[in-house]
Amino acid sequence: MRVATVFFVAFLAIASSRGAESSPPKLPSDARASLEKNAALFSNVLITGAIHRRPLVPVETVLKKFDTSESEADFTKTLHFELRFQGPLFRESTKHPAGKSYTRDLLHEISFDGTQYRIGYKELKEPASSSISIYTPGIATEYGKLHDRANSLARMEFWYLRETGFTGPQTLASLGQPVVSTVLNAADQQKIVSVSEVSSGGETFLEVIIEQPEPWQSAETFDIETHQPFVELLNGTDILQMRRERERRQLAGKDRVIRFWLNRAHGYAVEEKWESRKETGETLFHTKNSDYVQVTPDGVWMPKRCVVESHAYYTAPLFISPDPLYETVIQMDQCVPGNFDEDQFRIWYDIPGVEVADWTSPKATLKKAERYTVPASIDDLAGKSSGQWRWLVILNILFIAGWLGWWYSQSRKQHPEA
């Protein structure tokens, strides 16, 4: 009887484990509630900070391993960023110092105001040389299809969001969707692999493992050797871009595994994160977050510092180093409620001479935008000497009035009968 009982219990255990395997793991209710509250932060928030890379081995080795044409200065430069979110509306601004990639100090901006998608390049030392392109998501998508570049205009980075467990719009098709919790998004798509508790350094964390499509993959089908945007590149960059596209196509249909450690004491904020290739288990990135601050009264916590040990780089999609080759450090300066109006989600530069390419104009086609330059206005002409300009206008008015008075008096003298 005792043997039968043991067998029955063992059978129940096996059946239970099989049943558990067939149903997706579930998040604890308090974790789900906290993650929803954390994502609500992006209904109205301003985030600023800086990002830079630092090699863990000689930088020449790093650049060679990843077969990139970047210089040491470009690879290690500090970028200052500003993020504005208001539900599905966003604006990302990144300040690039002059280097090989950008020959002048430049502010690269991307925004979506709910209708239009805008890309701006503001020359900081020569503002009149700036440019703006205006699209709708649909027009940008059709433009990409026409030119064999399905998502070439989706240039959002959102570094800080990615390392802290959030997902913003990643493609043109996802414009108009708000920022979401990466873990909750995986739960909704039944992409959670496991949920468990782990202990480390005397603390207990909620470990959540999810799967996501490989972000470096390419579904393009154009002929790589004759693709005009590649062929037109100079100084060997064409060869690098062709190689990169070949490697990206080898990743089509593959997944990454992402392991999160969520800190219950900080509202289930991401404490650590690992990204690896599902097929091989090789680690691509390992993130450690620290210096948490409470950014809302209801208990939303965000890290001020993210350090990402990196074994891979986008310029060499297939290569993964067994040891980390560089660190990416993200330092958040502020995370505060935003005070925005709609104009702040429409990139525009008032400087006369700025070039505008408007793909939404009735005069535009998918092959050719309506192009014009920003005209000068009275305020532009006045510049910093607006007070002098006003006095000049007043003096001209007085002069004209005086001249008309003199002309009238002379006319009366010549024709007194009038």
Protein Blocks (a to p, Z undefined) as FASTA:
>chain_A
ZZmmmmmmmmmmmmmmmmmmmpccdddfklmmmmmmmmmmmmoccdddddddddfbdfkl
mmmmnopabdfklmmpccddddddehjbccddddddddfklmbdcddddddehjaccddd
ddfklmmlgccddddfklmmmmmmmnopaklmmccfklmmmmnopacdfbfklgoiacdd
fklmmmmnopafbdcdddeehiacdddddddddfkbcfbfbdfklmmklmmpgehlmmmm
mmmmmmmmmmgoiacdddddddfknoopafbdcdddfklopafbdcddehiacfbfnopa
cdfbdcdddfbdfklmmbccfbdfbdcddddfbdcdddddfklmcccdfbghiacddfkb
mkbcfkbccdddddddfklmnmmmlmmmmmmmmmmmmmmmmmmmmmmmmmmmmmmmZZ
